[in-house]
Amino acid sequence: MPLLVVGVSVLLLLFLMTRLKLNGFAALLLVAVGVALVRGIPVAHIPDVLSEGIGGQIGDTMLTIGLGAMVGRVMGDSGAAQRIAGALLAAFGPRWVQVAMVVTAMLIGVTMFYEVAFVIIVPVAFTLVRVTGAKLLWVGLPMSIALSTMHSFLPPHPGPTAVAATFHASVGHTLFYGLFIAVPIGALVALAWPRLPFVKLMNPAVPKGLVGEREFGDEEMPGLSWSLFVALFPVVLIAGAAVTDMATSGASPVLNFVAFIGAAPIALLLTLSLAAWAFGPRIGRTMAEVGASCTSAAQAMAMILLVIGAGGAFKNVLVEGGISDYIKDATDDWSVSPLFLAWLIAVILRVALGSATVAVVAASGVVLPLLAGSGIHPETMVLAVSCGSIAFSHVNDPGFWLFKEYFNLTVVEALKVRTTYTTVLAVLGLGGVLALERTLDVLNL
């Protein structure tokens, strides 16, 4: 049974990493090869499947995460991250630092991918931890939860946008309705999770190499305006491209240029160039010092990228092994509410395959025939699928490894924290979608 293979592979991976202390990169590849053999993928084809999975995952994330880490380290080593952290503390106060992180993450995360926004904001979270003496998860976890919610629930993120196209739903209406679900649910979970007893028992240290450990005097730090300008520069470029894409159609040299500079790797490359000057020669630091910051960030990111790439290989083996096709066939004859079925299929695919985007695309194809004649708004169907795709993030999700490595957690600790919060977000999201559909029916919208 394909789902049994998934379950056994996850348990084997946990055993290799927690009991045998095997490196995550090697453990993921070993388990991926084992699953490929069990699922009947030809032996000669297995290396290609692994390479495609690693290449696809690294291709999507290496530029984004690598450039984002360099920007964050340059800002940290120049004092810019500390300047922004100080401004947040002054505006919200130490008592409300979590609210500050949630507000920041939601504003940035509406249009930016989880990984992009994460690597941009996390240096500020690390600096707040150092300045306030608070625990890393107390400050960083609300940020991650808020970003996860925005990324998984709302267009213009890739999963919800793809599903909206499948269901012929309005992207604008989906975003508008989704905000009424994502903002309160994301904020509630983000503020509640760090207060849970099992989370409070964890006290990981900030990973070495991702942020400078120096504490700057006020006169040594760049000004707040420049610090914010550089931090928000990629947000403006990426958000501007997303809004332009939704508001316009057709092609022109201007629109092509906006799309080009709004692509996450290009936006971050431009930001790194700006940061190198603004926090280098402009304030008296040499380019050699800026280069050293970039090199330090790259060295710290090497193992993180390897583990994320291996996660992509594991995911690709599951896809090539026919897991998604099996789930589609098994759910064809289920007679339940289309909204619940859409959500549940997305959950099952997410658990089995790891990729939220693969889960929502596959689930939308399964439930599309149910939409016609059901009377359900296509926008709520999009949100149902999107909510389901965030559930049960675990070891076959590359985002799980990003979260684990940046917050310096063990595999078991990451499962306790991230798997639980993503599942609760999915369940609360389903409740919000059902309530939204009922409200739209009552209002005849």
Buried (B, 14 or more C-beta within 10 A) or exposed (E): EBBEBBEBBBEBBBEBBBEEEBBBBBBBBBBBBBBBBBBEBEEEEBEEBBEBBBBBBBEBBBBBBBBBBBBBBBBBBBBBBBBBBBBBBEEBEEEBBBBBBBBBBBBBBBBBBBBBBBBBBBBBBBBBBBBBEBBBBBBBBBBBBBBBBBBBBBBBBBBBBBBBBBBEBBBEBBBEBBBBBBBEBBBBBBBBBBEBEEBEEBEBEBBEBBBBEEEBEEEEBBEBEBBBBBBBBBBEBBBBBBBBBBEEEEEEEEBEEBBEBBBBBBBBBBBBEBBBEBBBEEBEBEEEBBBBBBEBBBEBBEBBBBBBBBBBBBBBBBBBBBBBEBBBEBBEEEEEBBBBBBBBBBBBBBBBBBBBBBBBBBBBBBBBEBBEEBEBBBBBBBBBBBBBBBBBBBBBBBBBBBBBBBBBBEBEBBBBBBBBBBBBBBBBBBEBBBEBBEEBEEEEE
